[in-house]
């Protein structure tokens, strides 16, 4: 399968100018006709400047995702963080989907949904509940998207674009709507995740792997998907140092990814993978290796060709199932890196 040109990743400080460009372009493209040139420019200068995005990227409580389209301009972006909308009975854990835009030429390809899933996973993983989003009252397409993800209208407010007053709706999603991604595992959810892994793979090997990774303190990240009050899925990232001629690079192994059989085909695996990979890149890292289905993982930026170019594969005769994701280009100019899997893998 050809690797998708659209890669979802967390933005970093170097993206401030590109975010300003896409922010100004997409807002103007969608709403520019509603305002005078003076009001539009006043709004764009204040809320879509490189300085605004640089500040947002420096905030620990705010996260920005981008859809990269190869080496071209960004195809889309989203912003999430603590709620700032004027809601009734605000709480300290309220979260907000602040912005979500896709360039006109890339709409209709599911990119908005990918951004939305990543933001919801991040917000809920940080314990934000309920979640809010503000939307222009005449933006029926956005309202349809939010309803599809469990949001419902709960209020209205006035949004200023320069001196122009927009009529906006506030949509709210309770934590119980849809699957919830939890990154703080309790003893109960950790035990339940092992049952899910056994059911997903029909054997003990993968559950034993997770148990040993936990015991050896080699786990970098874990998350579970909660649906209907029960653990329905699990994802793990473990330590995977890469030995290169330039020194050691800490990578991650994405394994295993598990969804309970009766909860499959609902997108839980995708949500879990995006939550894990977004967290890893948010740590300033990003290099990740997976041994999995070559028709599934390229949508997250994994590439068998990249693995062949940069890594020594410890697996014989797996073809394109051995894949690498390097969203920050940490392996640029490096070839033949040696992988040191955690002892639990027995590699």
C-alpha positions in Angstrom: 0.0 0.0 0.0 1.3 3.5 -0.9 1.9 5.6 2.2 -0.8 8.3 2.7 0.5 11.8 2.0 -1.4 13.1 5.0 0.4 12.7 8.3 -1.3 13.7 11.6 1.2 14.9 14.2 1.6 17.4 17.1 2.8 20.8 16.0 6.1 22.2 17.4 7.6 25.6 17.8 8.9 25.6 14.2 5.3 25.4 12.9 4.2 28.8 14.1 4.5 30.6 10.8 2.9 27.7 8.8 0.0 27.7 11.4 -0.4 31.4 10.9 -0.6 30.9 7.1 -3.2 28.2 7.2 -5.1 29.9 10.0 -5.5 33.1 8.0 -6.2 31.3 4.8 -8.8 28.9 6.1 -10.7 31.5 8.2 -10.8 33.9 5.3 -11.8 31.2 2.9 -14.7 30.1 5.1 -15.9 33.3 6.7 -14.1 36.3 5.1 -17.1 37.4 3.1 -19.0 38.1 6.3 -16.8 41.0 7.4 -15.4 44.3 6.3 -11.7 44.2 5.3 -10.9 46.2 8.5 -12.7 43.9 10.9 -11.3 40.8 9.2 -7.7 42.1 9.3 -8.0 43.2 12.9 -9.1 39.7 13.9 -6.5 37.9 11.8 -3.7 40.1 13.1 -4.7 39.4 16.7 -5.7 35.7 16.6 -3.8 34.3 13.6 -0.4 35.8 13.9 2.8 33.8 14.2 3.2 35.3 17.6 -0.3 34.0 18.7 0.6 30.5 17.6 4.1 30.6 19.1 2.6 31.5 22.4 -0.1 28.7 22.1 2.6 26.2 21.3 4.5 27.2 24.5 1.5 26.6 26.7 1.6 23.3 28.6 -2.2 23.1 28.8 -2.7 23.7 25.0 -2.1 21.3 22.2 -2.0 21.8 18.5 -2.2 19.1 15.8 -1.4 19.5 12.1 -2.1 17.5 9.0 1.1 17.5 6.9 0.8 17.0 3.2 4.3 15.8 2.3 6.6 18.8 2.0 3.8 21.1 0.9 1.7 23.5 3.0 -0.2 22.2 6.0 -3.5 20.6 5.0 -5.3 21.1 8.3 -4.9 21.9 11.9 -6.7 21.8 15.3 -6.2 23.4 18.7 -7.5 22.1 22.0 -7.1 23.1 25.7 -9.0 24.2 28.8 -12.4 25.7 28.1 -12.7 29.5 27.7 -16.2 29.6 26.3 -18.9 31.4 28.4 -20.7 28.3 29.7 -23.1 27.9 32.6 -21.5 26.4 35.8 -18.0 26.3 34.5 -15.6 23.7 36.1 -11.9 23.4 36.4 -11.8 20.3 34.3 -13.8 21.7 31.4 -12.1 21.2 28.0 -12.5 22.8 24.6 -12.0 22.0 21.0 -10.9 25.5 20.1 -10.2 25.4 16.4 -10.4 22.8 13.6 -9.8 23.8 10.0 -9.0 21.9 6.8 -7.9 23.7 3.6 -10.6 23.7 1.0 -8.7 21.6 -1.5 -8.4 18.8 1.1 -11.9 18.7 2.5 -14.0 15.6 2.1 -11.1 13.2 2.9 -11.8 12.6 6.5 -9.0 14.9 7.8 -11.4 16.9 10.0 -12.5 13.7 11.7 -8.9 12.6 12.3 -8.0 15.9 13.9 -11.2 15.8 16.0 -10.4 12.2 17.2 -6.9 13.2 18.2 -8.1 16.3 20.2 -10.8 14.3 22.0 -8.3 11.6 22.9 -5.9 14.2 24.3 -8.5 16.1 26.2 -10.1 13.1 27.8 -6.7 11.5 28.5 -5.9 14.7 30.6 -9.2 14.3 32.5 -11.1 17.1 30.8 -14.9 16.6 31.2 -17.2 17.9 29.9 -15.9 19.1 26.5 -17.1 22.2 24.7 -16.8 23.7 21.2 -18.0 27.0 19.8 -19.3 27.0 16.3 -20.8 29.7 14.0 -24.6 29.5 14.0 -24.8 29.1 10.2 -21.9 26.6 9.9 -24.1 23.5 9.4 -21.3 21.3 8.3 -19.3 21.8 11.4 -22.4 21.3 13.6 -23.1 18.0 11.9 -19.5 16.8 12.5 -19.7 17.7 16.2 -23.0 16.0 16.7 -21.5 12.9 15.1 -18.9 12.9 17.9 -21.6 13.2 20.6 -21.8 17.0 21.0 -25.1 18.7 21.5 -26.1 22.4 21.6 -26.1 23.8 25.1 -25.9 27.6 24.6 -25.2 30.7 22.5 -22.9 33.6 22.7 -21.4 36.6 20.8 -18.1 36.2 19.1 -16.2 39.3 18.0 -14.4 39.5 14.7 -12.9 43.0 15.0 -15.9 45.1 15.9 -18.4 42.7 14.1 -20.6 40.5 16.4 -21.1 36.9 15.3 -23.9 34.7 16.6 -22.3 31.5 17.8 -23.5 28.3 19.3 -21.9 26.3 22.1 -21.9 22.6 21.9 -21.2 20.3 24.8 -20.2 16.6 25.1 -20.4 14.7 28.4 -17.6 12.3 29.2 -19.9 9.4 28.8 -20.5 10.2 25.1 -18.5 7.8 22.8 -15.4 5.9 23.8 -13.1 7.6 26.4 -9.3 7.3 26.2 -7.8 7.0 29.7 -4.0 7.3 30.2 -3.9 6.9 34.0 -4.5 3.2 34.5 -5.8 1.9 37.8 -5.1 -1.6 39.1 -8.6 -2.6 37.9 -8.2 -1.1 34.4 -4.7 -2.5 34.1 -6.0 -6.0 34.9 -9.0 -5.6 32.6 -6.7 -4.5 29.7 -4.9 -7.9 29.9 -8.3 -9.6 29.4 -8.9 -7.4 26.4 -5.5 -8.3 25.0 -6.1 -12.0 25.4 -9.5 -11.8 23.8 -8.1 -9.7 20.9 -5.2 -12.1 20.0 -6.8 -15.4 21.2 -3.6 -16.3 23.2 -1.6 -15.4 26.2 1.6 -14.1 24.5 0.7 -10.5 24.1 -0.8 -10.2 27.6 2.4 -11.7 29.0 4.4 -9.2 27.0 2.5 -6.3 28.5 2.8 -7.7 32.0 6.5 -8.0 31.8 7.0 -4.6 30.2 5.2 -3.2 33.2 7.2 -5.2 35.7 10.5 -4.3 34.0 9.5 -0.6 33.9 10.0 -0.5 30.1 6.6 0.9 29.4 6.7 4.4 28.0 2.9 4.9 27.6 -0.3 3.0 28.0 -3.9 3.9 27.4 -7.2 2.1 27.5 -10.4 2.8 25.6 -13.5 2.8 27.9 -16.8 2.1 26.2 -20.0 1.4 28.1 -18.1 1.6 31.4 -15.8 -1.3 30.3 -12.3 -1.5 29.0 -12.7 -2.2 25.3 -9.2 -1.5 23.9 -5.5 -1.0 24.9 -2.4 0.4 23.4 1.2 0.4 24.6 4.5 2.1 23.7 7.7 0.7 25.1 11.3 1.8 25.2 13.3 1.0 22.0 16.8 2.6 22.0 18.3 2.9 18.6 22.1 2.6 18.3 23.5 4.8 15.5 26.9 6.1 14.6 25.8 9.5 16.0 24.9 8.1 19.4 21.7 6.7 20.9 18.2 7.8 19.9 15.3 6.8 22.1 12.5 5.4 20.0 9.3 3.6 20.9 7.8 0.3 19.9 4.1 0.4 19.2 2.9 -3.0 20.5 0.5 -4.4 21.1 -2.6 -2.6 19.9 -5.7 -4.5 21.1 -9.5 -4.1 20.8 -12.0 -6.5 22.3 -13.5 -8.5 19.4 -17.1 -7.3 20.1 -15.9 -3.7 20.0 -13.9 -3.9 16.7 -14.7 -2.0 13.5 -15.7 1.1 15.5 -12.4 3.0 15.1 -11.1 2.3 18.6 -7.8 1.1 17.3 -7.3 4.2 15.3 -8.2 6.4 18.3 -5.8 4.5 20.5 -2.9 4.7 18.0 -3.4 8.4 17.5 -3.5 9.0 21.2 -0.2 7.1 21.8 1.6 8.6 18.8 0.4 12.1 19.7 1.7 11.7 23.3 5.1 10.4 22.1 5.6 13.3 19.7 4.5 15.7 22.5 7.4 14.5 24.5 9.8 15.9 21.9 10.4 12.5 20.4 8.4 10.7 17.7 10.5 7.8 16.2 8.3 4.8 16.4 8.6 1.2 15.1 5.7 -1.2 14.5 5.4 -4.7 13.2 1.9 -4.8 11.9 -0.5 -4.9 8.9 1.0 -2.9 6.0 -2.4 -1.8 4.9 -3.4 -0.3 8.2 -0.4 1.5 9.8 0.7 3.8 6.9 -2.3 6.0 7.8 -0.4 7.0 10.9 2.8 7.9 9.0 4.5 4.5 9.2 6.5 3.3 6.2 8.2 0.1 5.3 10.5 1.9 2.9 11.6 4.3 5.8 12.3 1.2 8.0 14.5 -0.3 5.3 16.3 3.0 4.7 17.2 3.7 8.3 17.0 0.5 10.4 18.5 -2.9 10.7 15.5 -5.2 10.8 15.7 -8.0 13.4 12.8 -9.8 11.7 13.3 -12.2 8.9 10.8 -12.5 6.0 8.2 -10.1 7.3 8.1 -7.9 4.2 6.4 -4.6 4.5 5.0 -5.4 8.0 8.1 -3.9 9.6 7.5 -0.1 9.5 9.0 3.1 10.9 7.5 6.5 11.6 9.9 9.5 12.0 7.7 12.6 12.0 10.4 15.0 13.3 13.1 13.7 10.9 15.4 12.5 13.8 16.9 9.8 11.5 17.6 12.0 8.6 21.0 11.0 7.2 21.1 7.9 9.4 21.1 4.3 8.0 21.6 0.9 9.6 20.4 1.9 13.1 20.4 -1.1 15.4 17.3 -1.7 17.5 17.5 -2.7 21.2 14.0 -4.0 22.1 13.1 -4.3 25.8 14.0 -7.8 27.2 10.3 -8.7 27.4 10.2 -9.1 23.6 12.9 -11.8 23.6 14.5 -10.3 20.5 
